Amino acid sequence: MSLRETPEAVARFVRRFGVNYPVALDPTGRMSRPFNIQAVPTYFILDAGRVVRFQGHQATAERLVADVTSLMGSASR
């Protein structure tokens, strides 16, 4: 998702970096506001009931594994 970027700026980025996945455009911030997305990428961890249990950004793979493992442990208690 692009945050408050023009479609032209996003197209330049996609071409320059060879992005080969869909990119949502949010030039006004309307889509990101309800989720309080401040940076991209932002990741969400949802439980089985689709409730957001964690939201963050700037995570390494190791951090994501630790977060999921921690949340799974607390869910079984």
Secondary structure, DSSP 8 states (H G I E B T S, - for coil): -EES--HHHHHHHHHHHT--S---EETTSTTTGGGT--SSSEEEEE-TT--EEEEEES--HHHHHHHHHHHHHHHT-
